[in-house]
Amino acid sequence: METLVARCAGLDVHKDSVTACVWVPDGQGGRQVETRRFTTTTTAGLVLLAEWLASFGVSRVGMESTGCYWKPVWQLLEGQVECWLLNAAHLHNVPGRKTDVADAAWIAQLVEHGLVRPSFVPPRPIRELRELTRYRKTQIQERGREVQRLDKVLQDAGIKLSSVATDVIGVSGRAMLEALVAGTHDPEVLAGLAKGRLRTKLPALREALSGRFRTDHHGLLVGQILAHIDYLLPPEIVAVESACHPWSEGEWDRRSGWWEAWMLRLAGDQVESLLDELLPVQVRELPAELAVLDRLLADPRLLAPIQQAWEQAARGHGRPTIPMGSFVRLMVIKQRTGWGTRPWSGRCRTRCTCAGSACCP
């Protein structure tokens, strides 16, 4: 079988150990195989791994995406050698005796002959933003679960507040809940705490707040849940949001060249296809209002003739497929703003409240 990578290595990564197998020329037309097990994955141990790989002049390293344990290895090696992150589904070996050494040798052999394709790993700034946005999303989801637990306790107590008020923990609902926890059970008094449009539903509120709320039991649960909801609200989430939006206008000017290069690398040869006669006339004319452009890009019939070719071109170049409409809009805003402001606006792809800013690339 043809050798595509002369000096390569395969890593079988575990939580506390890494088994490395190196395939290099032996100087006699054959292949030399060296295997070593590193019994620690601390930074010091991974530095030894990098030095050992460098001693053989390894140019490409393949590793299986094992949970999150591959990340420390990747982060230490990515600036020193070309790293390939491989999908575990593409690495099935012949059934039999499975060992760490055999797995590392098998990965090295696949990389040597080009029998696998690497998974896409975004640049470090995008990885950091992704971790922040995902953590923020889990905090918001946890807050939603706490609100559901709160409603469950109220239903157990016969309090039907969620049937009348849209937001149980809004200004009015929060005032009523705090009064219940404090020991106020009179529906008339509780309904009098309503504010704004909720005051038009006072009769329904009085009926909904007539229940069997026990301060010693339900009050304890509601108090703990409200405290947890307060913890999951700002400043904790706001602190994460501020970290998700580190690119001020001046910062964006400094990083715009990097962002453009990254997007063009993803699209590759597809950039030319966006500017030729294949595009509909409406898109080539670049409408003055971005809202008009958004409506055009949202019409599947408009871009359907070239959507399939777009995706095939991306797969043919081994690149991830990004939404064609999003890329068209990005190029339009780049031309209009000169990257002076954040280019992403409109609906956020991760459905968060960032208004489509740079935290959701």
N, C-alpha and C positions, 0 to 999 in steps of 0.2 A: 504494500500500500504506500502511496506517495506521502513523503514527509513534507508537510507545509511549514512547520515550525521546528527549526533545528534545535533550539534550546528552550525547553518548556518544562513546566512543573505542574503537578496536581496536588492539591491540598485537601485532606479529609479533616474538616474542622469540627471539633467538639467544644463543649463548654470549658474544659480545663486542659485540653491537649490538642495538638495539631500534628498530623502525620503528613510528611511531605515526601513526594517522589519526584526526582529530577531525571529527565531524559535528555542526554547531550551526546554529541558525536564522540566516539572513542579514538579518533585519529586513524583508524584502520578501515574505514568504510562501514563500520557497524555502529551500534548504539550502546552507550553506557548508562546504566540505571543505578541511581543512588537513592536510598531511602533512609529517612531519619525521623524519629519521633520526638517531638518537643512536648515535655510533660507539664508545661505551664503556658497559659495564654495571657499572662501579665505583660505589661509594656516591655519589660526587660527580656522576657522570653520571646516576644514577637520581634524585637530588635535582633536577637540571635538568629531567628528564622530568616529575616531579611538579609543579614550578613551571609548566612549559609547559601541562600539563593544567589546572591551577588557573586559569591566565589566561583559559581559555575557559569556565570554570565547568562543567567536565565532571562529571556526577553518577554515571556508570556506565562502567566500563572492562572490556572483555572481552579475554581473552588465551588463547592455546592452551596446553594443558599439554604443553610441549616438554621432555621429560626432567626434569631438575632445574633448568633454567635459569630457569623462571618464578618460583621461590621467592624470590630476592632482590627481584624486582620486586613480587611480592605482599606481602612483608613490609614494604616501604617504603610501599606505596600503601594497604594495608588500613585504616589508621587515618585516611586522608584522603578516600577516595572509595570507593564501593561497587565491589567487584571481583568479576568473574565468571571462574571458571576453566572453560574450555570443552573438551569432549572433541573430539579431533582427528577422530574418526569422524563427528562431526556437522557438520563444516565443509567438506565436499567442495564444491569450486567446479566450474564448467564447465571441462572440459579445454581447455587452450590455453596461452598464455604465462603462466608462473607467476613472479611477482616478489614481493619483500618488500612493496612498496607496494601491489600488488594484494591480497595476503593481508591486510594490515592494513585496507584499505578494505572488503574482504569481511566481515571480523569485525565492523567497526563497523556495517556495514549489517545484519547478522544481529541484532546487539544492539539496534539502533535499532527494528527491527520486531518484536522479541520472537520470533524464529524459532528460538532455541536455548534450552536450559535449562542452568543452571550446575551444575557438579559440586560435591559437598559437600566443603568444606574445614573440618576441625574447628578449634575454638579453639586458640590458641597453647599453653596448658598441655597439651592432649591431643596436639598435634603433637610437643611436646618429649618427652612420655612415650612416644609411639609410636616416635620415633627411638631412644630408649634401649632399649626392649624389643626392637626389631628388631636393633639392634647386638648386644645380649646374645644373641639367638637365633643370629646368625651365628657368634658366638664358640663357643657350645655345639656348633653343627653342625661347626665346624672341629675342635673337640676330638674329636668322634665320628669324623671322617674320619682323624684322626691315630691313633686306636685301631685303626681298620681297617687302616691302613698298618702298624702294629706287628704285627698278626696276620699280615699278608701276609709280612713278613720272617721271622716265626717259622715259618710254614708252609714257606718256602723252606729254612729250616735244619732242617726235620724235627721241630720242637718243637710238639707238639700240646696245648699248655697250654689253649687255648680249648675243647678237647673235654672237658676235665675240670672246669676252673674256670669258673664263671659270669662272673666279672669278672676279666679278664686283668690289669687295673691296680688291683685291690684290694690289701689289705694283704699277703696271702700272695703274690699274683701279682707285685706290685711288688718284694717281697724276692727272689723267684726271679730276676726279670729283672735286678735290680741285681747279683746274684751271678753271673749269666751274663756280664754286661758286664765284671765284675771278673776273669773268667777261670776261674770254678768251673764245671766241666762234669760232675761226678759226680752222676748222677741220685739216688743215695741222699742225698747232702748237700742237694741242691736240694729234694727232696721233704720233707726234715726241716724246711724253713722254713715249711711249711704251718701255718696257725693255724685255730682254731675248727672248724667243721663240715667243712672241707676235709681235716682229718686222718683222716676216715673213708674217704678215697679214696687213701690212700698207695700201694697197689699200682698203681692206675691212673696216679697221678702219676709214679711211677718210670718206667713204660713210656712215658708221654707226653713226659717230659723227656729221653729217650734219643734224641739226634739228631746232626746234623752241624753244630753251632753253632761258627762260626769267630769268635773274638774280634776279629781284625783287620778283618773285613768285616761280619758280622752284628752284632757288638758295637758297631761304630761307628754303624751305622744305628739300632740300638735305643737307644743313648745319646742320639743327636740327637732321636729321636722322643719319648723320655721327657722331655727338656729342654723340647721344645715343648709337650708336654701340661702340664708344670708351669707354663709361662708362661700357658697358657690357663685354668688353675685359679685360684682366689683367690690374691692379692687383686685381680687384674684384673677378674674377673667379679663379685666381691663389690663392688668399687667401682661398677660399673654398676648392680648390684642396689640399692645404697644410694641411688643417684640415682633409681632407679625407684620408691622408696618414700619420697618426701620428706614425705608427709603424715602426720605424727604425729596423735595424737588431738586435740590443741589446734589444730593446723594444719587438720585436717579440719573442726572446728567453724567455723573462720573461712571456709573455702571451701565449706561445705555449701550455702549459699544459691546460689552460682554453679553448683554441680553440679546441684542440683535444677532450676534454671532451664534449664540446658542440656538435661537429660533431658526436661523438659516441653515444651521447644521442639521436640525431635525427635518426640515423640509427638503434640503438638498436640491436636486434638480427640479423639484416641484415649483420653485420660484418662477422659472421661465414659463411654466404652464399657466401661471396666474396672470401673465401679462400679454399672452398671445391672443389670437383670434378665437380660441376655444371658449373663452369666457363670454357670457351673455353681454349684450351691449349695455344693459342697465348697470352692470357691475363695472365694466371697463370705463364708463363715463364718470365713475366715482361721484355719487350724489353728494351734494353739498352738506346735507344734514345726515349725521350718522344714524339718526333714528330711521330714516328712509333706507339706509344701507342695511340696518338690522332687519327691517321687514323683508327686504329682498333676500337676505341670507337665510331667513327663517322659512322661506318658501321652498320645500323640498323639490318641487318640480323645476325650479329655476336652475339649480345646480346639479340636478340628477344626472345629466349627460356626462359630466366629467368627475362626479364623485367616485365612481368605481375606478376610473383610471388613476385618480389621486391616491386611493388606498393601495392599488396594485403597485404603483411607483414607490410608495413608502416601503412596502414589504419587500419589493425587489432590491432595494438598497439597504435592507436590514435595519430600517429605522422605524421607530414607533409612529403610528398614525395619529396625527393631531387633527382636530376638526378643521376641515377646509374653510368653513365659514369664519371660524375664529381667526385663522391665519390671514384670510383676506382682510378682515377688519383690522387686524394688527398692522398690516402693511399700509392700510389707508391712514390710520392714526399716526403711524410713523412719518408718513409723508407730510401730514398736515401740521403736526406738532414739533417735528424734529427731535422727538424724544425729550422734549422739555418737561413733559408731565408724564404721569403713569399712563401707559398705553391701554391698560385693560379697564373697561367700564361696562356697565350693563349688568346683566344677571350673572352672579358669581357661580362658577361651576361646582363649588362645594356647598352651595346653599347656606353659606354663613352670612353674617351681616357686614362683611367687609366692603360691600358695594363694588365687588369685582376688582379690587386693587391688587397690588403685586403679591399679596400673600397667597393667591390662588392661581399660580401659573398654569 
